[in-house]
Amino acid sequence: MEAFQDGKMMRIFVDERDRRGVQPLYTAIVELLRKRGVAGATVLRGIEGFGAHNEIHVAKPFSPTPNSPVLIEVIDEEERLRALIPELEAMIGEGLITIEKISYLQLHRP
């Protein structure tokens, strides 16, 4: 049985309609993370949520202006994650970033 390792997970909360130039903000963030060599990142679209302004963000099918909450989860060493914060702050107009302690098991197929 493999042993779990300690690591950190950064969570970045933004809105689906947030943009960086012409592309979705979450896409620009994932591209930055990839260029900076982080171990991995996943983008998740939420069904419903609210943040600092107490405004409900909800996924509405066929809406011309989607505004689902979007969560980007990033796993790596704490130092590498913290080094990204200045660049992320410059990209994100409004949002939330957390860093949490995790234990993970990397699985590989034979």
Secondary structure, DSSP 8 states (H G I E B T S, - for coil): ----EEEEEEEEEEETT-EETTEEHHHHHHHHHHHTT-SEEEEEE-SEEE-TT--EEE--TT-SS---EEEEEEEE-HHHHHHHHHHHHHH-SS-EEEEEEEEE------
